[in-house]
Amino acid sequence: MIKELTKAEEQVMLILWEMKEALVKDVIEKMAEPKPAYNTVSTVIRVLESKGFVDHKAVGNTYIYFPIINEADYKRFALNKVMTNYFENSYESLVSFLVNEKSMSAEELNELIQLAEKLKKDK
């Protein structure tokens, strides 16, 4: 069962998904300024490990971390949570929100419809 990530955990996971595997220092290098302390990132990674998102392999006295939950599965989980909590599981409500709040043009809306139809056909 996938669990929700905190903002800090999500930031680390985005980096690990991109890099495929990394040392703590590699994750820190990819982070925006001001960079967090080594111990902070190390703790976040250990929490991600306990949540079942990350595993490691030991190389000498160093750990190389890698994701064991893939990004697509987490995106699916996060979208389902947003749809349930904010849009009553209604894609109509979601699209209405996008059109109203993001000033989506008719052309963009049409592209979205075409994409949805293509994805539905490809399933």
C-alpha positions as CSV (number, residue, x, y, z in Angstrom):
1,M,0.0,0.0,0.0
2,I,1.4,3.3,-1.1
3,K,1.6,6.0,1.6
4,E,1.4,9.8,1.1
5,L,4.7,11.6,1.0
6,T,5.6,14.8,2.9
7,K,7.0,17.7,0.8
8,A,10.6,16.8,1.8
9,E,10.1,13.1,1.0
10,E,8.5,14.0,-2.4
11,Q,11.5,16.2,-3.2
12,V,13.9,13.4,-2.5
13,M,11.8,10.9,-4.4
14,L,11.7,13.1,-7.5
15,I,15.5,13.2,-7.5
16,L,15.8,9.4,-6.9
17,W,13.3,8.7,-9.7
18,E,15.3,10.9,-12.0
19,M,18.7,9.5,-11.0
20,K,17.7,5.8,-10.6
21,E,20.2,5.4,-7.8
22,A,22.2,7.9,-5.7
23,L,24.3,8.5,-2.6
24,V,23.0,11.0,-0.1
25,K,25.5,13.6,-1.4
26,D,24.3,13.1,-5.0
27,V,20.7,13.8,-3.8
28,I,21.9,17.0,-2.0
29,E,23.8,18.1,-5.2
30,K,20.5,18.0,-7.2
31,M,18.6,20.1,-4.6
32,A,18.0,23.8,-4.9
33,E,19.7,26.3,-2.7
34,P,19.8,26.6,0.3
35,K,20.8,23.0,0.4
36,P,19.7,21.0,3.4
37,A,22.2,19.4,5.8
38,Y,23.5,16.0,5.0
39,N,21.9,14.5,8.2
40,T,18.5,16.0,7.2
41,V,18.6,14.3,3.8
42,S,19.9,11.1,5.2
43,T,17.1,11.0,7.7
44,V,14.5,11.7,5.0
45,I,15.9,8.8,3.0
46,R,15.8,6.4,6.0
47,V,12.1,7.4,6.5
48,L,11.4,6.7,2.9
49,E,13.1,3.3,3.4
50,S,10.8,2.6,6.3
51,K,7.8,3.6,4.2
52,G,8.8,1.1,1.5
53,F,9.7,3.7,-1.1
54,V,13.5,3.3,-1.1
55,D,16.0,0.5,-0.6
56,H,19.8,0.5,-0.6
57,K,22.8,-1.5,-1.5
58,A,26.0,-1.3,0.5
59,V,29.2,-0.6,-1.4
60,G,32.0,-0.7,1.2
61,N,30.8,1.6,4.0
62,T,28.6,3.6,1.7
63,Y,24.9,3.1,0.9
64,I,23.6,3.6,-2.6
65,Y,19.8,4.3,-2.5
66,F,17.3,3.5,-5.2
67,P,13.5,3.8,-5.5
68,I,11.4,0.6,-5.2
69,I,8.0,2.4,-5.8
70,N,8.0,3.7,-9.4
71,E,7.0,7.2,-10.2
72,A,3.9,6.3,-12.3
73,D,2.4,4.3,-9.4
74,Y,2.9,7.2,-7.0
75,K,1.4,9.7,-9.6
76,R,-1.6,7.4,-9.9
77,F,-2.0,7.3,-6.1
78,A,-1.6,11.1,-5.8
79,L,-4.1,11.7,-8.6
80,N,-6.7,9.3,-7.0
81,K,-6.3,11.1,-3.7
82,V,-6.8,14.6,-5.3
83,M,-9.8,13.3,-7.3
84,T,-11.4,11.8,-4.2
85,N,-10.7,14.6,-1.8
86,Y,-11.2,17.6,-4.0
87,F,-13.3,16.6,-7.1
88,E,-15.7,13.9,-5.8
89,N,-14.2,11.5,-8.2
90,S,-15.6,13.6,-11.1
91,Y,-13.3,14.3,-14.1
92,E,-15.9,16.8,-15.1
93,S,-15.3,18.7,-11.9
94,L,-11.5,18.5,-12.5
95,V,-11.8,19.8,-16.1
96,S,-14.2,22.5,-15.0
97,F,-11.6,23.6,-12.3
98,L,-8.8,23.6,-14.8
99,V,-10.8,25.7,-17.3
100,N,-11.9,28.2,-14.6
101,E,-8.8,28.4,-12.5
102,K,-6.1,28.0,-15.1
103,S,-7.8,30.0,-17.8
104,M,-7.6,27.0,-20.1
105,S,-8.3,28.0,-23.7
106,A,-10.8,26.1,-26.0
107,E,-7.8,24.9,-28.0
108,E,-6.1,23.5,-24.9
109,L,-9.4,21.9,-23.8
110,N,-9.8,20.3,-27.2
111,E,-6.2,18.9,-27.0
112,L,-7.0,17.5,-23.6
113,I,-10.1,15.8,-25.0
114,Q,-8.2,14.4,-27.9
115,L,-5.5,13.1,-25.5
116,A,-8.1,11.5,-23.3
117,E,-9.7,9.8,-26.3
118,K,-6.4,8.5,-27.6
119,L,-5.4,7.1,-24.1
120,K,-8.8,5.5,-23.8
121,K,-8.4,3.9,-27.2
122,D,-4.9,2.7,-26.4
123,K,-6.0,0.9,-23.2
